[in-house]
Every structure is written in C-alpha cells, then in structure tokens.
Amino acid sequence: MWRAVFGGMRPPRFFLPGQIHDVTVRCVRSEFRLVPSEERKALIARALGNAQRLCSGIQIFALCQRSNHIHLCVEDQDGELSRFMQGFLSSLARSLNRIDGVRGSVFESRFSALTVVDSEALLRRIVYIVTNPVAASLVDDWRAWQG
C-alpha cells in the first residue's frame, strides 16, 4: 500500500510530539564529505536553518560534525522529526554535491533516532555528542574540535 503512495521511497517514520532524540546520519560508504571547514560548517548551518524554518518545533540541543557523519540532539515539539531531517539532509546533500562537483547520494539509508527518556539521559547524550571527537582521539579537548 505505501509503495502506491510514496513510490519507491520509504514512508516517513512517525514520532510523537514532545520527544527528545539523539540523531545520527552517516555519509554513504563512510566518505569524508563533511570534513570540518568553514565552508562545510556554513552549509550545515544554512541547511539546519532552512529545516528549522520548515519545522519550527525542532529545538537543537547539541551538534557534532564529524568527517563522515553528524550527531544531533533535538527536541521535537510537534512530531516533525522526519520532515525536519528530510529538509535538512536534502538541502545539505544538494549543497555538498554542488561544491564537490559530483552527483548522487550523500547520506546512507535513513538517519537513526534514539529517544531520550529523561533529563539524566539527555545530559549523557549531549556530553557524548560534544565530546565525541575526544573519545575518537581526534583532539585532546572538545573545544579544539572545529566541527
């Protein structure tokens, strides 16, 4: 039934309003399409801003740009996480393809979204996201990471 409605695309996932999510999205084939640079950080910021204008009920608590994936912690006040991520990722993919002079998919499959159940879990997720480059031994201090 859903193929008739959505064609070859998967139907959007549904999220309850008021939930907080730890979201991860990875580049296809683990390609380093997101290596932190001023240009790529600006593209991510612009794509996030566009998506937030589309879905004003999304509040971003934390973000970490790694070379081949992005971590986000967001509150989804209106149950629009799928719409937000579709807007964010499609805008970002078009921009990345334009500056890299390529075509095709930038992100693999779907984003993952883990529901954060309480304030202690929220704090742990934000700390994990912010300190992710330290855990990966990319920098000694989280403030030194450029993404």
ZIPEJO-V604218 format. One record per residue. N is the residue number from 1. RES is the residue in one small letter. SS is DSSP state (a for helix, b for strand, c for the rest). PHI is phi in whole degrees, -180 to 180 (999 if undefined). Layout:
N_RES_SS_PHI ; N_RES_SS_PHI
//
This chain:
1_m_c_999 ; 2_w_a_-65 ; 3_r_a_-64 ; 4_a_a_-66 ; 5_v_a_-85 ; 6_f_a_-106 ; 7_g_c_67 ; 8_g_c_-79 ; 9_m_c_-80 ; 10_r_c_-73 ; 11_p_c_-69 ; 12_p_c_-66 ; 13_r_c_-83 ; 14_f_c_-108 ; 15_f_c_-123 ; 16_l_c_-73 ; 17_p_c_-61 ; 18_g_c_86 ; 19_q_b_-89 ; 20_i_b_-111 ; 21_h_b_-131 ; 22_d_b_-97 ; 23_v_b_-113 ; 24_t_b_-130 ; 25_v_b_-135 ; 26_r_b_-116 ; 27_c_b_-73 ; 28_v_a_-61 ; 29_r_a_55 ; 30_s_a_54 ; 31_e_c_-65 ; 32_f_c_-85 ; 33_r_c_-90 ; 34_l_c_-118 ; 35_v_c_-50 ; 36_p_c_-56 ; 37_s_c_-147 ; 38_e_a_-59 ; 39_e_a_-65 ; 40_r_a_-72 ; 41_k_a_-63 ; 42_a_a_-65 ; 43_l_a_-63 ; 44_i_a_-64 ; 45_a_a_-61 ; 46_r_a_-66 ; 47_a_a_-65 ; 48_l_a_-65 ; 49_g_a_-62 ; 50_n_a_-61 ; 51_a_a_-67 ; 52_q_a_-70 ; 53_r_a_-67 ; 54_l_a_-71 ; 55_c_c_-130 ; 56_s_c_-70 ; 57_g_c_-86 ; 58_i_b_-96 ; 59_q_b_-114 ; 60_i_b_-95 ; 61_f_b_-94 ; 62_a_b_-155 ; 63_l_b_-147 ; 64_c_b_-137 ; 65_q_b_-95 ; 66_r_c_-105 ; 67_s_c_-66 ; 68_n_c_-129 ; 69_h_b_-162 ; 70_i_b_-129 ; 71_h_b_-111 ; 72_l_b_-135 ; 73_c_b_-123 ; 74_v_b_-134 ; 75_e_b_-102 ; 76_d_b_-108 ; 77_q_c_-70 ; 78_d_c_-117 ; 79_g_c_71 ; 80_e_c_-114 ; 81_l_a_-59 ; 82_s_a_-61 ; 83_r_a_-65 ; 84_f_a_-60 ; 85_m_a_-66 ; 86_q_a_-63 ; 87_g_a_-65 ; 88_f_a_-62 ; 89_l_a_-71 ; 90_s_a_-69 ; 91_s_a_-64 ; 92_l_a_-65 ; 93_a_a_-62 ; 94_r_a_-61 ; 95_s_a_-66 ; 96_l_a_-63 ; 97_n_a_-62 ; 98_r_a_-65 ; 99_i_a_-74 ; 100_d_a_-88 ; 101_g_c_66 ; 102_v_c_-130 ; 103_r_c_-128 ; 104_g_c_108 ; 105_s_c_-69 ; 106_v_c_-106 ; 107_f_b_-110 ; 108_e_c_-85 ; 109_s_c_31 ; 110_r_c_-107 ; 111_f_c_-73 ; 112_s_b_-99 ; 113_a_b_-139 ; 114_l_b_-100 ; 115_t_b_-77 ; 116_v_b_-93 ; 117_v_c_-94 ; 118_d_c_-155 ; 119_s_a_-67 ; 120_e_a_-66 ; 121_a_a_-65 ; 122_l_a_-61 ; 123_l_a_-60 ; 124_r_a_-62 ; 125_r_a_-68 ; 126_i_a_-64 ; 127_v_a_-61 ; 128_y_a_-59 ; 129_i_a_-65 ; 130_v_a_-67 ; 131_t_c_-96 ; 132_n_a_-54 ; 133_p_a_-65 ; 134_v_a_-70 ; 135_a_a_-61 ; 136_a_c_-86 ; 137_s_c_59 ; 138_l_c_-89 ; 139_v_c_-145 ; 140_d_c_-88 ; 141_d_c_-134 ; 142_w_a_-59 ; 143_r_a_-69 ; 144_a_a_-82 ; 145_w_c_-74 ; 146_q_c_-84 ; 147_g_c_-104
//
